[in-house]
Amino acid sequence: MSSAMYERMRANPKFQELVTRRGRFAWVLSIIVLTMFYGFVMVVAFSPATLGQPIAEGSKVTVGVAVELFMFIFFWVLTALYVRRANTEFDVLTQEVVKEAWKGQK
Amino acid sequence: MMRHLITATGLLGFASLVFAADAVGVTEKQATNWHAIIMFCIFVALTMGITYWAASRTKSTADFYTAGGGITGFQNGLAIAGDYMSAATLLGLTAMVYLQGYDGYIYMMCFFAGWPIILFLMAERLRNLGKFTFSDITAYRLDQGKVRTMAAVSSLTVVCFYLIAQMVGAGQLIKLLFGLEYKVAIFAVGILMMVYVTFGGMVATTWVQIIKAGMLLFGGTLVMFLAMSEFGFSFTNLLDKAMSVHSLGDKLMQPGSFLADPVTAISLGLGLMFGTAGLPHILMRFFTVSDAKEARKSVLYASGFVAYFFNVIFLMGLTGILIVGQNPEFFEGGDIAGKLIGGGNMVAMHLAKAVGGNMLLGFLAAVAFATILAVVSGLALAGASAISHDIYARVIKKGQASEAAEIRVSKIATVCLGFVAIVLGIAFEKQNIAFMVGLAFGVAAAANFPVLILSMYWKGLTTRGALWAGYGGLVSAVVFVVLSKSVWVDVFGFAAAPFPYTQPALFAMPIAFLLAFIFSKSDNSVRAGQEKEAFEDQYVRAQTGFGAAAAANH
């Protein structure tokens, strides 16, 4: 039974839509995080002086501290964005796909 | 201690120092700290009460392994954060910021950055495909017997290395924080862990972790708040004063020696990011929630708590520079140029005492010890489930074992792991175990993670490819660590290490992926064809969660 259900879900255009939309969203966010994180690691390794500059003339706070604090917050905001969209929009779509596959069962 | 390690390990060894912080080196016994002991006893009494309650709710295998899927996203988020924030996070990272300033902050970012990736690429598929252990996913369409055996071997390897580090850490910490004997800690942790896990299963293990995480967040926040009040809650003011007294001076907030070498930097980043995504006790937490929705929320809360706490630690380390570093009371012989009483890892504890007196010190010390206990319990449960669910129920009994028998085996396995942990804890007391946690992360990143991610994303993965990747990753991670300085020179005493880097991930992970690719592509057996076909159904289930193990029995 399961296999027939999976077959019907796969054939449903909404399933393709779900996979494409959620997949694209997840990968875009992942690439943002990976690029920023490894970019940051590269700057630490190759150009530490960049991060050592003060954020303003005479300030003791460096660019590095500001960038990191930003990354902590920004990465968390990205996770919040993903959870929000996945738990509403994508889950509604998922439920529709499953429901329609059940209808095909009868 | 930290200071000695820094001079000893030098530039390239910095990454291993970081793991050394997790392992906690040999410490000196301090005066008996009754506040801490009493508060820890209260914690134990409370968690024992919970275990008693949990025992009445632990009847089926689903209850035992995954708390019946009845943990909410928020609770699970706290528990995951608790699993991730060990005693070393509190003590080692505070000490690192205290000594190295900004470098400690960079390191925390490396520890954090894996969480968003786990959410985007893994969380929902893990929940939709898995039931009790992560081998449920890797073995979904592959040869159950072989793949589960392989996953159990690498899981147990990770669990054992991690257990040794935690047990030795517990023994060293009890001398420092409670002023008790090393062996007292080993037996206390070993026995309490057996009680939590065998009687209360995942329900008790999760609640122990949640309570501890709550205490850790509360204690850290309180210390940070009291310490910052001395600087009028002004970060600029704090930095001004800290830079005027710290030996790094104006360089305090600049990248220092840490990650000066790009190969080590990337390797460490990969190891921490993907090692986290391959730790069996963390992966298991994804199966304790009811569905993918809650699994996603778990990561959202967990990463929020971790990010918050890292920033608290950053402030604790910086305020410690002034409050602890300038107070002769905390130095041996009252000389602030000398050694901190109890060693470098004691910054967080001294800070608690300075801002909150003996009560706060006792509380934080009890939390640090409770942390080890909670992490060890999670590890033991993950190890026991690899033995009972994967090896016993699926490989030996081929899925024909009764639930009662499976639970019995996992309880016996827990008790055995408890004794193994006690024996290893005592055996490794005087050993240099700085490499153990690094090794655990290395094996998790190179053996568990590649097979897990490929089984979810790559249709072409076959049993043969998975086995080569799993065993290949395991062997290469271990070999690279053994040939690196932290084992070859520091443990075996050879003059020079054949492998020049301290982190195996950058080298061992590609080997695992390459082996998976080569041996899957060249696999033209009938079975391989069926496995590739079975990916289609697996894919639909991974995406929709249809057919996933539901919140059973609740």
Contacts between the chains, C-beta under 8 A, distances in Angstrom:
chain1	res1	chain2	res2	distance
A	2	B	537	7.3
A	2	B	547	5.5
A	3	B	537	5.9
A	5	B	546	6.5
A	5	B	547	7.7
A	6	B	536	7.2
A	6	B	537	4.4
A	6	B	540	4.3
A	6	B	541	6.8
A	6	B	546	7.3
A	6	B	547	7.9
A	9	B	540	5.1
A	9	B	544	6.2
A	9	B	546	6.8
A	10	B	536	6.7
A	10	B	540	5.5
A	15	B	540	7.2
A	15	B	543	7.2
A	15	B	544	7.4
A	18	B	543	6.6
A	18	B	544	7.8
A	19	B	543	5.7
A	22	B	543	7.7
A	26	B	120	4.2
A	26	B	121	6.2
A	27	B	120	7.6
A	29	B	116	7.0
A	29	B	120	5.1
A	30	B	116	7.5
A	30	B	117	5.8
A	30	B	120	4.6
A	30	B	121	5.9
A	33	B	113	6.6
A	33	B	116	4.8
A	33	B	117	6.1
A	33	B	120	7.6
A	34	B	117	7.0
A	37	B	109	7.4
A	37	B	113	4.4
A	37	B	269	7.0
A	37	B	273	7.9
A	38	B	266	7.1
A	38	B	269	6.6
A	40	B	109	7.1
A	41	B	110	7.6
A	41	B	259	6.7
A	41	B	262	7.9
A	41	B	265	5.0
A	41	B	266	6.4
A	41	B	269	5.3
A	42	B	262	6.9
A	42	B	265	7.9
A	44	B	106	6.0
A	44	B	255	5.0
A	44	B	258	7.7
A	44	B	259	4.9
A	44	B	265	6.5
A	45	B	259	5.6
A	45	B	260	6.7
A	45	B	261	7.0
A	45	B	262	3.9
A	45	B	265	4.8
A	46	B	262	6.7
A	48	B	254	6.5
A	48	B	255	3.8
A	48	B	256	7.9
A	48	B	260	7.6
A	49	B	254	7.7
A	51	B	102	7.9
A	51	B	254	6.7
A	51	B	255	5.4
A	52	B	251	7.3
A	52	B	253	7.3
A	52	B	254	3.2
A	52	B	255	6.6
A	59	B	236	7.1
A	60	B	236	6.2
A	60	B	239	4.0
A	60	B	240	5.6
A	60	B	243	6.0
A	60	B	250	7.8
A	60	B	253	6.7
A	61	B	235	7.1
A	61	B	236	6.5
A	61	B	239	6.4
A	61	B	253	7.0
A	62	B	102	7.1
A	62	B	253	4.2
A	62	B	254	6.0
A	64	B	102	5.7
A	64	B	105	7.8
A	64	B	106	7.8
A	64	B	253	6.6
A	64	B	254	6.7
A	64	B	255	6.3
A	65	B	102	6.7
A	65	B	105	7.0
A	65	B	253	5.6
A	68	B	105	5.6
A	68	B	106	7.1
A	68	B	109	5.6
A	69	B	311	7.3
A	71	B	109	6.3
A	71	B	113	7.9
A	72	B	109	7.2
A	72	B	112	6.6
A	72	B	307	4.6
A	72	B	310	7.1
A	72	B	311	6.5
A	73	B	307	7.6
A	75	B	112	7.1
A	75	B	113	6.8
A	75	B	115	7.6
A	75	B	116	5.0
A	75	B	303	7.5
A	75	B	307	7.5
A	76	B	116	7.9
A	76	B	303	5.8
A	76	B	304	5.7
A	76	B	307	5.3
A	78	B	116	5.7
A	79	B	115	7.0
A	79	B	116	5.1
A	79	B	119	5.2
A	79	B	299	6.4
A	79	B	300	5.3
A	79	B	303	5.5
A	79	B	304	8.0
A	80	B	300	6.0
A	82	B	116	8.0
A	82	B	119	6.2
A	82	B	120	6.0
A	82	B	296	7.4
A	83	B	119	7.3
A	83	B	296	4.7
A	83	B	297	6.2
A	83	B	299	7.6
A	83	B	300	4.7
A	86	B	124	7.1
A	86	B	292	7.9
A	86	B	293	7.9
A	86	B	296	5.7
A	87	B	293	5.1
A	87	B	296	6.2
A	87	B	297	7.3
A	91	B	292	7.8
A	91	B	293	6.1
A	94	B	543	7.5
A	94	B	544	5.1
A	94	B	545	6.9
A	97	B	544	5.9
A	98	B	544	5.8
A	98	B	546	5.3
A	101	B	546	7.5
